[in-house]
Amino acid sequence: MPPSPPTRANSAASEYDGPPDFRVIGRHGVFPETSHDEIERINFLAQMNRHLAARVVPGVKAAYDARVAPGFAARHQRPIANRHEARKAMLDDPAFATWSALRRMTMEQRQQAGRWTVIRQRAALNARARALTQGDDRLVLDPALEIPRYVAAVDHHCMPGSYHTEYAPDDVTNGANYDHAGFVTTGGLLGKYSDGGGHAVVQWVRRHLPDFAPRKILELGGTVGHSSLPLAQAFPEAELTIVDLGAPMLRYALARAKSLGIDNIRLVQASAEDLRARFADQSFDWVQTTMFLHELSTRALRNIFAESHRLLRPGGIVLHVEQPQYRPDMPLFEQAMRDWDAFYNNEPFWSRMHEMDLDAEMIRAGFAADRLIHGDVYGVVDRELFPDAALDTTEDYGRKAAWHVIGAVA
Amino acid sequence: MSFADALDQAGAKPAGKRPWFLEPQVEKVLAITMTLAQELAVVHQRADTLERLLRAKGLLAEGEIDAFAPDAAASAERQMWNQEFIARVLRIVQQDNEAAVMPDEATSGEIADDLAEPGEA
């Protein structure tokens, strides 16, 4: 019997489970132009991450259970005691080593792919950003700003030049790379404008703090505004200020926001550790960070918590959105896998941050123990086009759009 | 010039010493292989795009590619392309197999030593 002809698009579409085509991503005035092949490179790399998470990680887990943990127990006459022992034991296992090598090189390929697209059109992109931002006093840059070691020493997520490096006057290269090709890592879980995290925060606030009507909102480490702009959109009467270390991020953020018709924003290049020269005490109703704390250091986190306390008016709120903390009931395998980004994807503070007692740090910063906030949020996206993180059962340790909220009412 | 900048800078090494998970030479080969897999996917999608555009314009009928039967000359050209391609890709295997039956073959450095005059280092 001849093989049946392939079924047509409808059934393939209903059967398909995976990242959307990159072509559904939302474009704006400074979004880089992407050729057919550049789009397909991004699609391939997003599928690589999906494949590694959905089809290779189960084998890594099986090898851990069958070989790594029993082997450690036999050698040491005791079980693996913590996530560091688990990770180090796995390094000698071919399943973990092969998965790690592939995951690392997928990130490196993604950076090269995104940088190629942006650098080849850098002059045009910078001109577009300049046309949108020139003379706009809502963008305040500080060329003398010293980049702290926790950002300067290691390029986060293997992104060459990180958030701050500039290659030309008025440069937006690294902002454009970060924006358009982040899809490779998120696989569309953050939605059309990579803003599912921001929409999730807004939804959480509306549900839990229905009477909250902020006028002054501050997002620390807001980069190109992915998670920040939904706040500005949700509260049009408010003014949102984004603080970031990186000038290429902030230039790009302003151009992007304006081209999307969002005008109630300001952008300030500064270290969030010390904003005394920029903002007086009690200047804000709301201080927000989204997937930011893990890129700091212990000292910086404490400084930033203290700054957020200083900057909030009484009754204002601070919310930090992060991947969940390590707790004793989280299996050591999961902890070790979540630690991968700390050791192998240039996110050096990830591991230590996720074991910190954040409640204690909030109290240390001056917040009252009985006014702390805890919650869970999932990326909020257009479900017609994008996967729903709350329903997605694929575990891509540390990268899924499912986060924990820790915060406080000042 | 933007192309030259992209060529120079797109593959910049990120700050922070790179971890190696496999024997480094093996991991390099795997990295090269995965980049080629990426580029193969890109070429595949480009061919698929072309087919869909040709179908949409009525230049290619449904099933025409699967039903395609090259004539003898085209068939020979295509099979020769396959042979050439495989021979290029597997050159190292072929050369290593050649070497396997030449256990006494000298290296270039050994020949250089042989050719050296007395007193030459």
Chai-1 contact restraints between the chains, C-beta under 6 A:
chainA,res_idxA,chainB,res_idxB,connection_type,confidence,min_distance_angstrom,max_distance_angstrom,comment,restraint_id
A,D37,B,V42,contact,1.0,0.0,6.0,A-B,restraint_1
A,E40,B,V42,contact,1.0,0.0,6.0,A-B,restraint_2
A,E40,B,Q45,contact,1.0,0.0,6.0,A-B,restraint_3
A,R41,B,V42,contact,1.0,0.0,6.0,A-B,restraint_4
A,F44,B,Q38,contact,1.0,0.0,6.0,A-B,restraint_5
A,F44,B,A41,contact,1.0,0.0,6.0,A-B,restraint_6
A,A97,B,F21,contact,1.0,0.0,6.0,A-B,restraint_7
A,A97,B,L22,contact,1.0,0.0,6.0,A-B,restraint_8
A,S100,B,F21,contact,1.0,0.0,6.0,A-B,restraint_9
A,A101,B,F21,contact,1.0,0.0,6.0,A-B,restraint_10
A,A101,B,L22,contact,1.0,0.0,6.0,A-B,restraint_11
A,A101,B,E27,contact,1.0,0.0,6.0,A-B,restraint_12
A,A101,B,L30,contact,1.0,0.0,6.0,A-B,restraint_13
A,M105,B,A31,contact,1.0,0.0,6.0,A-B,restraint_14
A,M105,B,M34,contact,1.0,0.0,6.0,A-B,restraint_15
A,Q109,B,Q38,contact,1.0,0.0,6.0,A-B,restraint_16
A,Q112,B,A10,contact,1.0,0.0,6.0,A-B,restraint_17
A,Q112,B,G11,contact,1.0,0.0,6.0,A-B,restraint_18
A,R115,B,A10,contact,1.0,0.0,6.0,A-B,restraint_19
A,W116,B,A6,contact,1.0,0.0,6.0,A-B,restraint_20
A,W116,B,A10,contact,1.0,0.0,6.0,A-B,restraint_21
A,I119,B,D5,contact,1.0,0.0,6.0,A-B,restraint_22
A,I119,B,A6,contact,1.0,0.0,6.0,A-B,restraint_23
A,I119,B,Q9,contact,1.0,0.0,6.0,A-B,restraint_24
A,I119,B,A10,contact,1.0,0.0,6.0,A-B,restraint_25
A,R120,B,S2,contact,1.0,0.0,6.0,A-B,restraint_26
A,R120,B,A6,contact,1.0,0.0,6.0,A-B,restraint_27
A,R122,B,S2,contact,1.0,0.0,6.0,A-B,restraint_28
A,V154,B,A15,contact,1.0,0.0,6.0,A-B,restraint_29
A,V154,B,G16,contact,1.0,0.0,6.0,A-B,restraint_30
A,D155,B,P14,contact,1.0,0.0,6.0,A-B,restraint_31
A,D155,B,A15,contact,1.0,0.0,6.0,A-B,restraint_32
A,C158,B,P14,contact,1.0,0.0,6.0,A-B,restraint_33
A,P160,B,A12,contact,1.0,0.0,6.0,A-B,restraint_34
A,P160,B,P14,contact,1.0,0.0,6.0,A-B,restraint_35
A,Y344,B,P19,contact,1.0,0.0,6.0,A-B,restraint_36
A,N346,B,G16,contact,1.0,0.0,6.0,A-B,restraint_37
